[in-house]
């Protein structure tokens, strides 16, 4: 089993498989996104309290989920790269950062757009909002640290430590609405009992969430291929690949 995993994580094999997987994930993401947008923006009913403003939820909530999911993936891959010296894992970790930062920024922006009509303000130092902003800074810190260190191996080690330390913010984001008295509403889907959301709203929310996940995976794998090429640019298989493309 370990032998197969090591073979899968070898840069040449990962480079080829990432191309295939990213294509499949991209098409799956588009196939889910189109009906998700239709149901979210046109077919789902307005909320009895929020009215048409509830439609922001279908963009905001999946983005917020992906912001945390992306960071957990980044920290996990960074840890694997740090412990096992896996170049493929480190490349995936580096590729998670810009994608995760983009979804975090989207979550903050759409949250502000929703907060203005619902709370009467674009921003408030609510526990959930503040911890989500900290998450964005963690992503920026990861990207900044990576760019500041020229040696790629040293950068991988330093960013891995930062990513692992920052994981403590993820449970704070998730449980902030339960630990503190906040304006942000509590969970409606990720509850142990029955989700308190009607199926007509749950279905488009899940479609958007799965499409975001697939698109996130496609973006990460495409960027990871570029990271692998940069790390392995002096190796024989990259020279062979370049000669093959020229021919």
C-alpha positions as CSV (number, residue, x, y, z in Angstrom):
1,X,0.0,0.0,0.0
2,X,2.8,2.4,0.9
3,X,4.6,1.5,-2.2
4,X,1.6,2.4,-4.3
5,X,1.2,5.7,-2.5
6,X,4.8,6.6,-3.0
7,X,4.5,5.7,-6.7
8,X,1.4,7.9,-7.0
9,X,3.2,10.8,-5.3
10,X,6.2,10.7,-7.6
11,X,6.3,14.0,-9.6
12,X,6.1,12.5,-13.1
13,X,3.2,10.2,-12.3
14,X,1.4,12.9,-10.3
15,X,1.9,15.4,-13.1
16,X,0.1,13.1,-15.6
17,X,-2.7,12.1,-13.2
18,X,-3.3,15.7,-12.1
19,X,-4.0,16.6,-15.7
20,X,-6.6,13.9,-16.1
21,X,-8.2,14.6,-12.7
22,X,-8.3,18.3,-13.2
23,X,-10.2,17.9,-16.5
24,X,-12.8,15.6,-15.0
25,X,-13.3,17.9,-12.0
26,X,-13.6,20.9,-14.2
27,X,-16.4,19.4,-16.3
28,X,-18.1,18.0,-13.2
29,X,-17.9,21.4,-11.6
30,X,-19.5,23.1,-14.6
31,X,-22.1,20.4,-14.9
32,X,-23.2,21.0,-11.3
33,X,-22.8,24.7,-11.4
34,X,-25.2,25.4,-14.2
35,X,-28.3,23.7,-12.6
36,X,-27.1,25.0,-9.3
37,X,-27.3,28.6,-10.5
38,X,-30.7,27.9,-12.2
39,X,-32.3,26.6,-9.0
40,X,-30.5,29.1,-6.8
41,X,-31.3,32.3,-8.7
42,X,-34.5,31.5,-10.5
43,X,-36.3,28.4,-9.3
44,X,-35.9,28.4,-5.5
45,X,-38.5,30.2,-3.4
46,X,-37.7,33.5,-1.5
47,X,-37.4,33.2,2.3
48,X,-40.3,34.3,4.4
49,X,-38.1,36.6,6.4
50,X,-35.1,37.5,4.1
51,X,-37.1,37.7,0.8
52,X,-35.0,37.6,-2.3
53,X,-31.8,38.4,-0.3
54,X,-31.7,34.7,0.6
55,X,-30.3,34.0,-2.8
56,X,-26.9,35.3,-1.7
57,X,-26.8,32.3,0.6
58,X,-26.3,30.0,-2.4
59,X,-23.0,31.7,-3.2
60,X,-21.9,32.7,0.3
61,X,-22.4,29.4,2.2
62,X,-20.5,27.2,-0.2
63,X,-17.7,29.7,-0.4
64,X,-17.5,29.8,3.4
65,X,-17.4,26.0,3.5
66,X,-14.7,25.9,0.8
67,X,-12.6,28.5,2.7
68,X,-12.3,26.1,5.6
69,X,-12.1,23.0,3.5
70,X,-9.3,24.5,1.5
71,X,-7.3,25.4,4.5
72,X,-7.6,22.0,6.0
73,X,-6.5,20.5,2.7
74,X,-3.6,22.9,2.5
75,X,-2.5,22.1,6.1
76,X,-2.9,18.4,5.6
77,X,-0.8,18.4,2.4
78,X,1.8,20.7,3.9
79,X,2.1,18.3,6.9
80,X,2.5,15.3,4.6
81,X,5.1,17.2,2.5
82,X,7.0,18.2,5.7
83,X,7.0,14.7,7.3
84,X,7.6,12.6,4.2
85,X,9.4,15.1,2.0
86,X,6.8,14.7,-0.7
87,X,7.2,17.2,-3.5
88,X,3.7,16.4,-4.8
89,X,2.1,17.1,-1.4
90,X,4.0,20.3,-1.0
91,X,2.9,21.4,-4.5
92,X,-0.7,20.7,-3.7
93,X,-0.4,22.6,-0.4
94,X,1.0,25.7,-2.3
95,X,-1.7,25.4,-4.9
96,X,-4.5,25.3,-2.2
97,X,-3.5,28.7,-0.8
98,X,-4.6,31.0,-3.7
99,X,-7.8,29.0,-4.4
100,X,-8.6,29.0,-0.7
101,X,-7.9,32.7,-0.4
102,X,-10.2,33.4,-3.3
103,X,-13.1,31.5,-1.7
104,X,-12.5,33.2,1.6
105,X,-12.6,36.6,0.0
106,X,-15.8,35.6,-1.9
107,X,-17.4,34.5,1.4
108,X,-16.5,37.8,3.1
109,X,-17.8,39.9,0.2
110,X,-21.1,38.0,-0.2
111,X,-21.5,38.0,3.6
112,X,-21.2,41.8,3.6
113,X,-23.7,42.1,0.8
114,X,-26.1,39.9,2.8
115,X,-25.4,41.7,6.0
116,X,-26.3,45.2,4.8
117,X,-30.1,44.5,4.2
118,X,-30.3,42.0,7.1
119,X,-28.2,43.7,9.8
120,X,-28.2,47.2,8.5
121,X,-24.4,47.3,8.2
122,X,-21.7,46.0,5.8
123,X,-19.4,44.8,8.5
124,X,-19.5,44.1,12.2
125,X,-16.8,42.6,14.4
126,X,-18.8,39.4,14.9
127,X,-17.0,36.3,16.1
128,X,-17.7,34.4,12.9
129,X,-16.8,37.3,10.6
130,X,-13.7,38.2,12.5
131,X,-12.4,34.6,12.5
132,X,-13.1,34.3,8.8
133,X,-11.1,37.5,8.2
134,X,-8.3,36.0,10.2
135,X,-8.5,33.0,7.9
136,X,-8.0,35.2,4.9
137,X,-4.9,36.8,6.6
138,X,-3.5,33.3,7.2
139,X,-3.9,32.5,3.5
140,X,-2.1,35.8,2.6
141,X,0.6,35.1,5.2
142,X,1.2,31.7,3.7
143,X,1.5,33.1,0.2
144,X,3.7,36.0,1.4
145,X,6.0,33.6,3.3
146,X,6.3,31.4,0.2
147,X,7.2,34.3,-2.0
148,X,9.7,35.7,0.5
149,X,11.9,32.6,0.6
150,X,13.7,31.8,-2.6
151,X,14.8,28.3,-1.7
152,X,11.8,26.1,-2.4
153,X,12.6,23.4,0.1
154,X,13.0,26.0,2.9
155,X,9.8,27.7,1.8
156,X,7.9,24.4,1.9
157,X,9.1,23.8,5.5
158,X,8.3,27.3,6.7
159,X,4.9,27.5,5.1
160,X,4.0,24.0,6.4
161,X,4.6,25.1,9.9
162,X,2.5,28.2,9.4
163,X,-0.3,26.2,7.9
164,X,-0.3,23.6,10.7
165,X,-0.3,26.4,13.4
166,X,-3.2,28.2,11.6
167,X,-5.4,25.1,11.7
168,X,-6.5,26.1,15.2
169,X,-8.6,28.8,13.6
170,X,-10.8,26.3,11.8
171,X,-12.8,25.0,14.8
172,X,-13.0,28.6,16.1
173,X,-14.8,29.6,12.8
174,X,-17.1,26.6,12.9
175,X,-18.1,26.8,16.6
176,X,-18.0,30.6,17.0
177,X,-21.8,30.9,16.7
178,X,-22.1,28.4,19.5
179,X,-19.3,29.6,21.8
180,X,-20.2,33.3,21.7
181,X,-23.3,35.4,21.4
182,X,-23.1,36.5,17.8
183,X,-25.3,38.0,15.1
184,X,-24.4,35.3,12.6
185,X,-27.1,32.6,12.4
186,X,-26.3,29.1,13.7
187,X,-25.9,26.0,11.5
188,X,-28.9,24.9,9.5
189,X,-27.4,22.1,7.3
190,X,-24.4,20.7,9.3
191,X,-26.4,19.8,12.4
192,X,-26.6,16.4,14.1
193,X,-30.3,16.3,13.9
194,X,-32.5,17.1,10.8
195,X,-31.3,20.2,8.9
196,X,-33.7,23.1,9.4
197,X,-33.8,24.1,5.8
198,X,-36.5,23.1,3.2
199,X,-35.6,20.7,0.4
200,X,-36.3,23.4,-2.2
201,X,-33.5,25.4,-0.7
202,X,-31.2,22.5,0.4
203,X,-31.0,21.0,-3.1
204,X,-29.6,24.1,-4.9
205,X,-27.3,24.8,-1.9
206,X,-25.8,21.3,-2.2
207,X,-25.5,21.6,-6.0
208,X,-23.5,24.8,-5.6
209,X,-21.4,23.3,-2.8
210,X,-20.4,20.2,-4.8
211,X,-19.7,22.4,-7.9
212,X,-17.5,24.6,-5.8
213,X,-15.6,21.6,-4.5
214,X,-15.1,20.2,-8.0
215,X,-13.9,23.6,-9.3
216,X,-11.6,24.0,-6.3
217,X,-10.1,20.6,-7.0
218,X,-9.6,21.5,-10.7
219,X,-7.9,24.8,-9.8
220,X,-5.6,23.2,-7.3
221,X,-4.5,20.4,-9.5
222,X,-3.8,22.7,-12.5
223,X,-1.7,24.9,-10.3
224,X,0.0,21.9,-8.7
225,X,1.2,20.8,-12.2
226,X,2.9,24.1,-12.6
227,X,4.5,23.8,-9.1
228,X,5.8,20.4,-10.0
229,X,7.3,21.7,-13.2
230,X,9.1,24.5,-11.4
231,X,10.5,22.1,-8.7
232,X,11.5,19.5,-11.3
233,X,12.6,21.8,-14.1
234,X,16.2,20.4,-14.1
235,X,15.1,16.8,-14.0
236,X,15.3,14.4,-17.0
237,X,11.6,13.7,-17.3
238,X,10.8,17.5,-17.5
239,X,13.4,17.9,-20.3
240,X,11.9,14.9,-22.1
241,X,8.4,16.4,-21.7
242,X,9.6,19.7,-23.1
243,X,11.3,18.0,-26.1
244,X,8.1,16.1,-26.8
245,X,6.0,19.2,-26.8
246,X,8.5,20.9,-29.2
247,X,8.4,18.0,-31.5
